[in-house]
C-alpha cells in the first residue's frame, strides 16, 4: 500500500479536501510504521511415511533474494545457528538421527574467524521420527533461526504437524498447522555474515552507485580453492623432508635405467605420479565417506573435536621436533615392497604405496593436519586437500623423469632437511592452539584469552627464531658451525613476525592473523596488558561496565536511564547482538574514530541492549505481549522494546533520546550501519537538540 493507491481510494466526492489529506497522512504513517518489520522467509511443512512407525518431517523455506539463513552446523563462536526443538517428544516419539539439511554454502567470516554454513534461496530440512504413542495427534516443532542480508533478524517459527493415524496412512500428508501455533515471533537479531570477504555477485548489486565492484566466485568455491593451494604448498613442503627428498633421484634413476626406452621411463614415472595422486585422493575420499557430510560440518562446531585436534597436532609437532617417530608397522612396508617387484602398472602402483608408507613419519603429521583443517570445510574438503597435496608431491617425480638433467641442480641431502621438519613442528604447535582456542570460546571458560594465546605464539615463534639462528638445537640436528644465508633470512622473517605480535598485548588489532587469536573482546582487558585506558571497576557507576574502546556502557535500560538523569546527559541506545557482524564493524571502524569516540565517552550515556541474550528473565519479569508472544529471555525483552518503540527488528540500531525517552533527531530518529561522517553528523545534531 502506498500514498498513490490511497489517493485513488479516497477520491470520493463525499469527502472534503481536508478529509482526503488526513487519510493520506494516516496511510503514509501506517506504511512507515510497518515497513521495517521483516519476514523474508516463508515456511511450508509436510510429513511422509517411511514405514509403519517411522515418518519423515520435511520443512521447506523459500528465502527472499539476497537473504540467507544460518545452518544448524554454523560453528560456535560465530553467529547463532538454527536450533530445532521438538516440544512434545517425550513418550510420544524418538528422533532417528540428526536433522538433515539440503544444499548449503560454507564461507569464512573474517570477523569471527570461523567457517559459516548457511542456506540461500531455499532451505530444506528433514527429520526422521519413530512414533511411540499410537494415538499421537501432532508433532510440535519450533525453529529458532537467523536470517540475514545487510541486517539480520532472529525469528521463531512454530509448527504443529498432524500425524496420520498409524492404522490408515497416506503416502504424503501436508501439514495442517494450528492457528495458535502458526506464528512467527521476532525474538532478536544477530549477524550479517556475508562480510566483505564473502560477497557474492548477488549482494554486489547493493553496492553504492559509482563504486567499482567486481563479480566474485561463490565463497564456498573460494574456500575449496584455498584448501587446494594450501595443500599444494604442504605437498611441496613434504618433498623437503628427510623421508621424501632422498627418494627423488633414487626413484627417477630407477625408472630411467630400468626402462628399455626413454619414452617408457617417462611413461612409468607419470604412472607412478598418478598412482601417488590416486592413493592420497582415495584417503581423502575415505575420510569423507566414513564421517559423512553432517559429521564433517560439525567438526568446527564441536568442542571435543577441537580438543582432539589440538592433542593430535601437539603429537604431530612433538614428532617433527624429534621427540619420537610416527611410523607404520615395518611389515606393511615389506609386504608392499614385495608387490612392487611384480612390475607393470600394478608394480608401479605398489611402489607409490611403498613411498607413502615409508615416508609416513614425515608426511603423516602433514597429511593429518591437512585433513583436520580440510574436513572443517565439508565433505569435499578432504578430497580437494589430498588432491592438492599429492599433486605437489608427485610432480617432481614426473618432471625429473622427463628432464633427468635437472637432477644435477638438486641440492644434496643433509642437515637442512631436518631443519624443514623442525620448522614444520613449530608451525604445527602454533596452529594447535587455534583449535584449543575454539573450544575455550565455545565453553566460555576464559582459560585461553587473547593475551594468553598471543603470549604462547610469541614464545613459539621466538623459539623458532632462536632455532633458525642456531641458538637452540634439537635431538636430530647435525652439528652447526655456521648458518646459511637462506636460514638467516628465514630467521629474520620469523623474528620480525614475533615482534609484530607483541603490540597485540596492548590492544593492537594484528590484522595479519585476525582469524587465529580470540577476538579483542575475549581478553583479560579489552586494551591489552598495561593499558591505561581502562576505568577502574570501583569508579564505575552502578550497573556499568567497560566496553569496546574503553567506553563506559550499561546493558540494562533502567540502570542506564537512572545514571543519565543523575549526570543530565542524553542517552544513546545501541540495539546490538553478541554475534552481530555489522555491530562489530561499526564499533571497530566508526566508534574508533577519535571524534566519535570522544562523544561516546563524554557527551552521552551509552546503553547497549543485546537482543540475542539467551539468559532467562526471572519468572516475575516474564510477560506476554499484546500479540500473544511470551517474553522469556533478556533478548526477548529488548527485542520487544525495539519493535514496539522503534518499529524495526534489524540490527545494528542506534537511537538518541532525552531523559524522557523522546527522540532527539527529528529528521532521522534512528541510524544503522553507516560511515563515520554520517554517524558523527547524526550524533552532533541529536546532542545539540538535548535540553
Buried (B, 14 or more C-beta within 10 A) or exposed (E): EEEEEBEEEBEEEEEEEEEBEEBBEEBBEEEEEEEBEBBBBEBEBBBBBEEEBBBBBBBBBEBBEBBBBBBBBBBBBBBBBBEBEBBBBEEBBBBEEBBEBBEBBBBBBBBBBBBBBBBBBEBBBBBBBEBEEEEBEBBBBBBBBBBBBBBBBBBBBBBBBBBBEBEEBEEEBEBEBBEEBBBBBBBBBBBBBBBEBBBBEBBEEEEEEEEEEEEBEBBBEBBBEBBBEBBBEBBBBBBBBBBBBEBBBEBBBBBBEEBEEEEEBBBBBBBBBBBBBBBBBEBBBEBBEEBEBBBBBBBBBBBEBBBBBBEBBBBBBBBBBBEEEBBBEEEBBEBBBEBBEEEEEEBBBBBBBBBBBBBBBBBBBBBBBBBBBBBBBBBBBBBBBBBBBBBBBBBBBBBBBBEBEEBEEEEEEEEBBBBBBBBBBBBBBBBBBBBBBBBBBBEEEEEBBBBBBBBBBBEBBBBBBBBBBBEEEBEBBEEEEEBEEEBBEBBEEBBEBBEBBBEBBBBBEBEEBEBBBBBBEBBEBBBBBEEEBEBEEEEBBEBBBBBBBBBBBBBBBEBBBBBBEEEEBBBBBBBBBBBBBBBBBBBBEBBBBEEBBEBBBEBBBBBBBBBBBBEEBEEEEBEEEEEEBEBBBBBBBBBBBBBEEBBBBBBBBBBBBBBEEEBBBEEEBBBBBBEBEEBBEBBEBBBEBBE
